[in-house]
Amino acid sequence: MTAQVPHILVVGGGYVGMYTAYGLRRAARKGRIRVTVVDPRSVMTYQPFLPEAAAGSVEPRHVVVPLRKTLKGCRVVTGRVTGIDHAHKVAKVTPEEGPEYELAYDQIVVALGSIARTLPIPGLADEATGFKNVEEAIALRNKVLDRLDVASSQPDPVLRKSALTFVFIGGGYAGVEAFAELEDMARYATRYYDNIKPEDMHWVLVEATDRILPEVGPDLGKYTVDQLRKRNMDIRLETRLESCEKGRVVLSDGDEFDADTIVWTAGVKANPALAATDFPLDEKGRVKALANLRIEGVADAWTAGDNAAVPDLTSETGAYCAPNAQHAVRQARQLAANILRVVDGQPPQDYEHKYVGSVASLGLHKGVAQLYGVKVKGWLAWFLHRTYHVSRVPTFNRKARVILDWTLALFFRREVTSLGSLQTPNDEFRRATQS
């Protein structure tokens, strides 16, 4: 009897993977299907809240969703899928420990998502950090606060200036929100230092194009630049990072300076693990998908999200759906419904969603938004940003915890304690063994 129950393998536990499995969990509990989710991480990260987690507005644990707790009725495997042979319906899984093994399935959901899109820039791998998961957000928060401690205790003006220089590469949502939120936190933290003023810090945003936040339109993008510059933040448009070896930042506009903190947020690309599959890929390395979220020309295979080229049926130019959370969450829900329809012998339905707009936070009580063509700035945009994203955080548990974090922040001052030693927990013990 068990062998006749369709086995659905979900490769990836991000937006698409988690929400798809979430939509299938009830059918799995009833025994209609079996669902297995494979991901190297045992949690799903709600990335829009990473800037607030880094700035201390939200507890980092509250922006991650534990897969095993949320996906009751589904099997969760912590491992990395290193290859898919769909012709034989087998996936290769490499667990964190132990040998690689094969996992058979009847239907597969390819939800590998995206990774940071990097360039061969000298020093980038050694000196920069990304901003795609909660570990990076925590590390960046600790780094910024730790640099304030270093600068406050450092008599050398050259080292002090380097410690107080923070460079962000990329003017999209992730870059601008992290840039603005962390500056807002650091500005607040300077009140506790008798020898550091906000104007002593040098916050630099480097963007290769002629504007930032393209999703909110040119007007709000220009407004954002103006607002950030009023906070004495250095915005470099039409500028590229040429090198950052040993912390020496070299820009295409000819400027050079030292910086202890360099953050890379210059876009994403489809997960390169897709190359180890027999699915059709487009020129950008994304899986080719039909409007009903089936993989093009392949039976019993589905895809959505950042790693998929899904036709946007609301576009008159034949465009594909943008790689963002708004589409990914809705695609995942449609995908889960389509799988259940196919299991019941019904045809799948097309995914169609008109993009409603975008919201962005620029620090506490500051933001920009464009919803249904209406442009909003300042406090109201910041409020809309929080309202929209808390409505999208999975599970009531996480929604309640995030709202509680914000509520407590109304009565208590911002927490600006650095826990930098978390990155090197054994240093003190090593020093003790050498004494």
N, C-alpha and C positions, 0 to 999 in steps of 0.2 A: 504494500500500500504506500509506504514512504517513498519508494522509487518513482511512483507516478506523480508525486507532488513536484511541481516545477521549482527548480532551484534558481533564484535570482542572485547573481553576483554583482554587487555594487563596488566598483573600483574607485576608491576615494571617499573621504569622510568630511569634505568641505560643505559649502552651501548645497550644491546639487546632490552629492552623495547622502548627506545627512537628511535633507528634506525629502528626498526620494524614499529612503528607507523609512522615514517617519510616516510617510503616506502609505507605506506597505505593511507597517507593523501590525495593524489589527488583523489583516488577512493572514499574516504569518502566525499570529497567536491562535487563530481559528483553524490552522492546519491547511489552509488553501494553497499556500506557497511556503517555500523556505527562503529566507533572506540572509545573505552573508555580506558584511561590509568589511573591506580591507583598506587600512590606512596606516601609515607609519606612526601617526599620533592617535591617542585614545580620546581626543577631544576635538570638537569643531570650534574654530575661532571666529567670533563675530567681528570681522576686521574694521567696520566703521567706528567701533568704539575703542580701537587701539590708541588713537591720539589722546582720548580722555583718560584711558588707563595709564598712559605714559605721563600725563600731567597730574595724575592723582585725583581726578574727579570721579573715577569709577574704580572699584577694587578689581585688580587684574583677574582674580578667580571668577569674577562675575561676567567676563566677556568671553569665557570659554564654556562650551556645553559638553559634558561627559557623554560619550557615545553609548556606553553600556547602560548607563542609567536612563538615558532618554529613549533608546531604541529597544525597549523590552519586547521580547519575542523574536528579535533578530540576533544573529551571531556576529560578534565583532572580533575581527582578527587584527592584531597589531603587527603589521608587517608592510613590506613594500612589494608591489606587483612589478616585477622586472621584465615581464613578457606576456603577451597574450596570443595564443594560437586559436583564433576563432574557428578556423576550419575544423579543428578537433574539439572545440569548446573546452579549452583548458587554459588556465592562467598560472604562471609561475610566481610563487610567493616566497620572498626572502624575509624571514622573521628577524627580530632584533637579535636573537641568539639562536644558534642551531642551523642545520642545513636547509637549503632551499627545497621546496616541495611543490607539487602540482595540485591545483584545485579545479575540479570539474564543475560545470554549470550548464544550465539549460538556456538561460537568457542573461545578458550582461548589460550593465549600465557603466559606461565609460565617463567617469567624473573626476579625472586626474587634476583638473584645474590648471593653474598657471604658476610660473615661478618668476622671480625678478629678471627683467631683461637687462643684462649688463653689457658693457662694451670693453674691449681690450685696452683699458686705460692703465698706465703704469701706476702701481701702488694701490689700485682700487680694492683688490682682494685682501690685502693686508691691513689697510687703514680704515676702510669704510664698513659700515654696518647696514643691513637691510631693515625693512619695517613691514613685515608681512605676518608675524606671529607674536604671541603675547610675550615670549621670552625676549625677543628683540625690543619690544616696547618697554619691558621692565629694565633691561640692560641699558637702554638709552636714557631712561629717567634717572637711573643711578649714575650714569656717566655724566649727565649734565649737572646734577647736584654735587657730585664728587669734584668736578672741575671748579665749581664755585669754592669748595673747601680748599682746593689746591691753590687757586688764585689768591684767596684771602691769606694764605700762609706763605706765599712765595714772594720774596723780596726782589727777585730778578724780573725786571719789567718785560723782557722778551718772553720768558716762560709764562709770565702772568697773562700777557696778551694772547698767547697761543691757547692757554687754558680757557680764556673767555671768548674764543672764536668758535662759532658753530655753523657748519656749512651743510646745507641740504641741496641735493641734486634732484631736480624734477619738480615741475609746477602743476602736477595733477592733484587729485583729491588727497591722496595719501601724503604727498609731500607738503602741500600747503597747510593741511590741517595739523599734521605733526609739528611743522615749523611754527605755526601760530600758537598752538596749545602749549608747547614746551617753552616758548619765549614768554608766554603769559605766566607760566609757573615760575620760571627763573626770575622774571621781573618781581614777582611777589616775594620770592625767597631772598632777594637782595636786602630786604628790610631787616634781616637778621644778621647782616654783615656790616661792621662799622667802616670797612674800607673798600666796599664794592657798591657802585651805583649802577642803575640800569643802563646809563649811557656808556659805562665801561665795557659792556658786552658788545660783541660784533656778531650779529645774526645775518647770514648770507643765504639767499635762495637763488640757485642757478637754474635757469630754464633756457633750453636751446631755441624755442620758438619765440614769437613776439608777444605772447600773452600767457596768462596762467588761468587755471580753472576753465578750460574751453567749454565744459558741459553747461555752465551757467550763462554763457553768452558773453560777447565782448564788453558790454556795458558793465556788468557786474564783475567781470574779470579786471577791468580797469579800476573800478571802485575798490576792489580788494587790494590791488597794488597800492593805491593811494592810501588806504587805511593802514596797511602794513608799514609803508614808508613814514607815516605820521608817528609810528611807534619806534622810529629810528632803525628800522630793519632794512637791510641792504638787498634790493631786488635786482638781479642781473638778468635781463631779458636778452634773447638772441646771443646767448653766451654758452659755451661748453666747457666742461672740465677736461683739461688736457692731461693733467698728471696730479697725483697726490702722494708721491713717494715720500716715506718718512714724515708724513704730515705736512709736507710742503705743497700747498694748493697752487696749481698753475691754471689760469683761466685763459680762454681764447681771446679775451679782450686785452691781454697783456699783463693783467694784474697777477701778482704773486704774494702769498702770505702763508704763515704757519697756522694750522688749526689742529687742535687735539680731537675734535669731534667732527666726523664726516658721515653723513647719512645719504644712502642711495635710494631714491624712490622714483627713478625715471622709467616708469612703465613696467609692463609684464609681458610674458610670452607664453604660449601653450607649453605644457609640460613636455620636455624632450623625451620622456619615457614612452610617448605615443609612437616614436619611431620603431620601438620593439614590438609592434603589433602588426597584424595583417589588415588593418582598417584603412580606408582611403583617406588621405590627408590633402589639404590644400597647400598653397604656396607658403602660408604662414605656419605650417605644421599643425593646423587644427583638424579635427575629425570632420569630414563632410557629413552634414546632417540634412534630413528632410524637414519640412515644416511640422510634421507630426513627431519629431524628435527621434525617429529611427535613423540609424546610420545608413547613409546612402548606399544602395546596392547590396546590403547585407541583411540577412534575416536574423531575428532573435538578438539584435544588438541595438542599444539606445545610447544617446549622448546628449549633453546640454552643458551650459555654463561657459567658462573661459576657454576650455579646451575644444569647444565645438563651434563650427561655422553654421549657425542656425539662421535660415532666411527670416528676415523681418517682414512679415506680411503687411505691416502698416506703412512700409516705405514704398515710394513710387519709383525709386532708383535702383531697386534690387539689392539694397544693402543688407548686411547681416546684423543680428542683434548685438548690441554693445556688450562688452565683457564687464558687467557690473552686477551688484547684488540684487538690484531691482528685477532684472531679467532672470538671474540664476534661481532665485527663490520661486518665482512664478513658473519657470520652466520645469523645475523639479516637481512641483505639485501636479502639473499637467502630465509629466512623464510617469509619475506613480499611477495616476488615473488611467493612462493609456496602457500600462502594463496589465493592470487589473482588467481592463476592457478586453485585451487580447487573450488573457487567461480564460475569460468568460466567452470567448468566441466572437467578440464584437470588434469592429474596426477602430483604430486609434483616431483621435481628433487632433487637428492642427493647433499649434501654439500661436496665439496672436495677442499682442499687448502693445498698446501705444505708450511710448515713454512719457511719463507724467511730469518729469522735471528732476531737479537736483537740489540738494541742500548741503551746506558746508559750514562747519564751525571754525571760527577764527580766534578762539579763546573764550574765556568765561564771559557770557552775556554779549558775545559778538558773533556775527555770522552773515552769510548771504544765501539766498534761495531763489530758485525760479521754478514755480509750480504751475502747470497749465498755462504757461505764458505770462504769469504774474511775477514780477520781480519784487523781492523783499530784502530789506537790509537790516543790520543791527540786531537789537534784542529780540524782535519778533522772529527773524530768520533763525537765530540761535535756538529759540524755543521750538520752532517748527522742526529743526534738525533733531533735537532731543526727542520730541514727540514722535516723529516718523520712525526713528531708529529703535526706540524702545518698543514700538508696536511690532517691529520686525524681529526682535530678539527671540529665538526659539524658547518655548516653554514658559509657563506662568512663573515658575520658580525664579528664572533668570530676570524676567521683567520686574518682579517684586524686589529682587535684590538690587538691581540697578536704580530703581526709583528710591529705594531706601538710602542708597549711597548719596544720591542727589539731595534728598530731604535732610540728612544729617549735615551735609555741607552748608545748609542754610543757617545752622546753629553753631557750627564749629569751624575754626579757621583751617585753611588748606594745609595738608600734611606735606612737609618738605624735607623729610628725613631720607638721607641716602643710605641704601643698603648695598653699596658697591662691593663689599666683601663677599656677597653671594656669588660673584663671578669667580672668586679665588678663595674658596672656603678653607683650603688647607695651608695657606701661606703662614698663618700664625703658628700652626702646629709644626711646620717645617722649621721655622725659626727656633722654636723651642727645642727641637731635636738636635740643632746645630750649636746650641749654647752650652 
